[in-house]
Amino acid sequence: MSGINLVVPETGDQVNFAEHVFGNHEILRDGLNTARDDVNGLNAMVSEQNGLINAMRVNQVDLAINLETVSGALLTGVDKNIVVETFQDANDVEILGGGCDAVKKNIRI
């Protein structure tokens, strides 16, 4: 078979690249399994990083709301006993009337 020949370091024998790689299905299977595992690991890391980024965005929005509320209170002179409640879902509140719209991220009263 013509093509590229490889030299086996241990023996010095020359083997045809195509026969060596494609003729040995275990090498291909092992290589594909390793590649699959690497891709799965990368996907898991990307998902984790996306979760961290989303958490940072939520914190940034909460901080912006708090800043605007306190700034407005200081400007108007009403800066005592300020309570700011922000939430991203209805898990920590009890809705007595209406409902939570998770898509629009609001509560209907």
Backbone bond lengths (Angstrom), bond angles and torsions (degrees), N, CA, C in turn:
res aa  C-N    CA-C-N  psi(-1)  N-CA   C-N-CA  omega(-1)  CA-C   N-CA-C  phi
1 M - - - 1.451 - - 1.525 107.52 -
2 S 1.313 116.32 132.92 1.462 119.79 179.79 1.523 109.51 -87.06
3 G 1.298 115.70 168.67 1.456 120.58 179.35 1.511 110.54 130.95
4 I 1.292 115.78 -153.58 1.457 121.94 -177.19 1.519 109.64 -88.82
5 N 1.304 115.07 131.64 1.461 120.24 176.44 1.522 109.79 -103.71
6 L 1.309 115.80 144.18 1.451 122.73 176.51 1.519 108.79 -110.18
7 V 1.321 115.81 151.55 1.459 120.65 175.72 1.523 107.27 -106.14
8 V 1.312 116.92 123.27 1.458 122.27 177.40 1.523 107.04 -76.30
9 P 1.361 117.79 116.92 1.472 119.80 -174.64 1.526 114.09 -58.94
10 E 1.316 117.92 -38.04 1.459 120.79 -175.41 1.527 112.54 -68.62
11 T 1.327 116.23 -36.69 1.468 119.60 -173.60 1.519 113.41 -111.42
12 G 1.322 117.73 -21.06 1.454 120.93 -175.63 1.516 112.93 81.77
13 D 1.340 117.25 -0.89 1.467 121.47 179.45 1.518 110.07 -69.34
14 Q 1.346 114.24 148.95 1.451 119.66 174.57 1.521 108.73 -99.70
15 V 1.345 115.59 133.11 1.467 120.67 177.03 1.518 108.14 -127.96
16 N 1.316 114.44 149.37 1.456 119.92 178.49 1.523 108.84 -73.23
17 F 1.339 116.45 131.85 1.467 121.96 -177.70 1.520 111.56 -57.49
18 A 1.327 117.29 -49.68 1.468 120.68 -177.12 1.512 111.23 -61.65
19 E 1.350 116.79 -44.19 1.459 119.17 178.87 1.528 111.40 -65.92
20 H 1.320 115.52 -39.03 1.462 119.73 -177.85 1.533 111.36 -66.12
21 V 1.325 116.41 -44.98 1.471 119.89 -176.11 1.521 111.56 -81.75
22 F 1.326 116.26 -51.08 1.463 118.67 -173.16 1.526 112.69 -85.77
23 G 1.303 116.30 -19.12 1.449 119.06 177.90 1.523 112.84 -79.67
24 N 1.307 116.96 -18.09 1.459 121.72 -179.30 1.534 107.99 -110.59
25 H 1.304 115.70 96.20 1.465 120.50 -175.53 1.526 112.62 -67.35
26 E 1.325 117.02 -24.32 1.471 119.77 178.71 1.519 110.79 -64.31
27 I 1.333 117.27 -38.39 1.464 120.59 178.45 1.520 109.55 -62.42
28 L 1.339 116.54 -45.71 1.467 120.04 179.25 1.526 110.93 -63.36
29 R 1.322 116.05 -45.00 1.465 120.34 -178.72 1.527 110.60 -62.14
30 D 1.319 116.70 -44.66 1.463 120.35 179.18 1.531 110.72 -63.72
31 G 1.319 115.90 -42.58 1.467 119.78 178.87 1.515 112.17 -63.44
32 L 1.337 116.90 -42.93 1.461 120.52 179.12 1.525 111.26 -67.19
33 N 1.334 117.17 -38.22 1.470 119.99 177.41 1.524 110.70 -64.19
34 T 1.324 116.45 -41.93 1.468 119.98 178.06 1.523 110.23 -63.61
35 A 1.329 117.02 -44.15 1.469 120.65 179.19 1.525 110.69 -63.01
36 R 1.338 117.34 -41.48 1.463 120.95 178.53 1.519 110.95 -62.41
37 D 1.327 116.19 -44.27 1.462 120.13 178.77 1.524 111.17 -62.26
38 D 1.331 116.59 -40.46 1.461 120.50 178.20 1.527 111.01 -63.34
39 V 1.323 117.00 -43.70 1.467 120.99 179.48 1.521 110.56 -65.14
40 N 1.329 117.33 -42.07 1.465 120.03 177.96 1.527 111.20 -62.22
41 G 1.329 116.19 -40.27 1.460 120.05 177.39 1.515 111.87 -63.82
42 L 1.334 116.26 -41.45 1.467 120.02 177.50 1.519 111.23 -65.05
43 N 1.332 117.23 -41.18 1.470 120.28 177.72 1.520 111.20 -60.78
44 A 1.321 117.24 -40.80 1.464 120.95 178.99 1.527 110.36 -64.13
45 M 1.344 116.64 -41.96 1.464 119.65 178.94 1.524 111.68 -65.39
46 V 1.336 117.15 -40.11 1.463 120.77 178.58 1.526 110.24 -64.38
47 S 1.330 117.68 -42.11 1.462 120.80 178.02 1.521 111.23 -61.97
48 E 1.320 116.09 -41.95 1.472 119.82 178.87 1.528 110.76 -63.56
49 Q 1.324 116.71 -43.46 1.459 120.53 179.83 1.527 110.96 -65.44
50 N 1.344 117.38 -38.36 1.462 120.04 176.79 1.518 110.94 -62.16
51 G 1.327 117.22 -39.38 1.460 120.56 177.06 1.515 111.56 -62.76
52 L 1.335 116.59 -42.15 1.465 120.22 178.39 1.526 111.56 -65.23
53 I 1.329 116.60 -40.08 1.472 120.40 178.57 1.522 110.24 -64.34
54 N 1.327 117.50 -43.16 1.467 120.28 178.44 1.522 111.12 -63.05
55 A 1.328 117.52 -39.57 1.461 120.82 177.93 1.529 110.48 -63.49
56 M 1.333 116.85 -39.49 1.464 120.10 178.26 1.524 110.77 -66.04
57 R 1.338 117.76 -37.39 1.465 120.71 177.98 1.525 110.72 -64.27
58 V 1.329 115.87 -40.86 1.466 120.04 178.56 1.520 109.76 -62.67
59 N 1.326 117.34 -45.27 1.459 121.03 178.92 1.526 111.25 -63.13
60 Q 1.320 117.33 -37.65 1.458 121.38 179.42 1.524 110.50 -65.04
61 V 1.322 117.30 -41.69 1.461 120.50 177.85 1.524 110.75 -64.95
62 D 1.331 117.28 -43.20 1.461 120.89 178.11 1.521 111.14 -60.78
63 L 1.330 117.21 -43.51 1.456 120.57 178.86 1.522 111.51 -63.83
64 A 1.330 117.12 -40.57 1.467 120.27 179.31 1.528 110.75 -63.66
65 I 1.321 117.31 -40.94 1.467 120.93 178.87 1.525 109.84 -64.46
66 N 1.324 117.01 -45.17 1.462 120.43 178.81 1.525 111.63 -61.85
67 L 1.317 117.28 -43.43 1.459 121.54 179.87 1.521 111.38 -61.30
68 E 1.323 116.43 -46.90 1.473 119.55 -179.68 1.526 111.50 -64.44
69 T 1.318 117.06 -38.93 1.467 120.47 179.95 1.521 110.87 -65.39
70 V 1.322 116.73 -47.71 1.465 120.48 -179.51 1.524 110.60 -67.63
71 S 1.324 118.13 -40.19 1.468 121.10 178.35 1.525 110.75 -61.40
72 G 1.337 116.05 -44.79 1.468 119.64 178.02 1.517 111.77 -63.36
73 A 1.311 116.95 -38.82 1.464 120.83 179.34 1.522 110.74 -65.71
74 L 1.323 117.19 -41.44 1.466 120.15 178.98 1.519 111.50 -65.52
75 L 1.326 117.47 -38.23 1.463 121.22 -179.91 1.526 111.91 -66.61
76 T 1.309 116.69 -34.70 1.466 119.89 -178.28 1.524 112.86 -91.71
77 G 1.331 116.46 -7.33 1.452 119.42 179.23 1.520 113.23 84.20
78 V 1.316 117.71 4.35 1.468 121.87 178.66 1.520 107.34 -103.81
79 D 1.322 115.62 79.77 1.456 118.66 -173.78 1.529 113.11 -121.06
80 K 1.310 118.25 21.05 1.470 122.17 177.61 1.521 109.45 -105.14
81 N 1.332 115.96 143.47 1.461 123.19 175.05 1.538 113.33 55.72
82 I 1.315 116.68 45.37 1.469 120.99 179.14 1.523 108.98 -84.53
83 V 1.322 115.86 131.05 1.459 121.83 174.81 1.522 107.44 -125.92
84 V 1.307 115.85 126.04 1.459 120.76 178.11 1.524 107.10 -118.83
85 E 1.314 116.85 122.81 1.468 121.53 178.78 1.519 108.45 -116.95
86 T 1.309 115.98 119.31 1.470 120.67 174.66 1.522 107.28 -122.92
87 F 1.317 116.83 146.40 1.455 121.27 177.31 1.520 108.34 -151.49
88 Q 1.321 115.36 152.11 1.458 121.25 -176.98 1.518 112.41 -99.53
89 D 1.312 117.32 -18.16 1.457 120.57 177.69 1.523 107.86 -148.80
90 A 1.305 116.33 -177.83 1.463 120.65 -175.76 1.527 112.07 -97.72
91 N 1.321 118.35 20.09 1.461 120.83 -177.90 1.520 113.57 -68.59
92 D 1.338 117.14 -29.62 1.454 118.97 -175.71 1.537 113.21 -107.16
93 V 1.322 116.76 13.22 1.467 120.01 177.58 1.526 109.65 -127.89
94 E 1.304 114.68 153.09 1.463 119.98 176.34 1.524 107.45 -106.20
95 I 1.314 116.11 117.61 1.466 120.99 -178.11 1.526 107.93 -92.52
96 L 1.327 115.13 116.09 1.463 119.56 -177.95 1.519 111.91 -89.35
97 G 1.319 116.94 -25.00 1.462 121.22 178.16 1.513 108.74 -147.81
98 G 1.318 117.99 145.45 1.462 120.59 -178.16 1.519 110.69 89.79
99 G 1.330 115.40 -146.81 1.462 119.14 -179.69 1.509 110.85 -170.99
100 C 1.299 115.53 173.41 1.460 121.81 -179.16 1.527 108.61 -103.42
101 D 1.333 116.09 128.49 1.463 122.33 174.89 1.524 107.10 -100.55
102 A 1.337 116.30 99.78 1.457 120.98 -175.14 1.525 112.32 -67.32
103 V 1.335 117.07 -29.12 1.461 120.33 -179.01 1.527 110.23 -70.51
104 K 1.334 116.49 -48.10 1.472 120.75 -179.78 1.519 112.28 -85.68
105 K 1.334 116.50 -6.34 1.457 123.27 -179.77 1.523 111.83 54.39
106 N 1.342 115.29 53.69 1.453 119.95 174.36 1.533 109.86 -146.45
107 I 1.320 114.50 167.61 1.456 120.29 178.40 1.516 108.73 -111.92
108 R 1.327 115.77 127.57 1.461 121.29 177.57 1.519 108.19 -88.93
109 I 1.288 115.53 132.73 1.478 120.31 179.57 1.514 109.21 -106.20
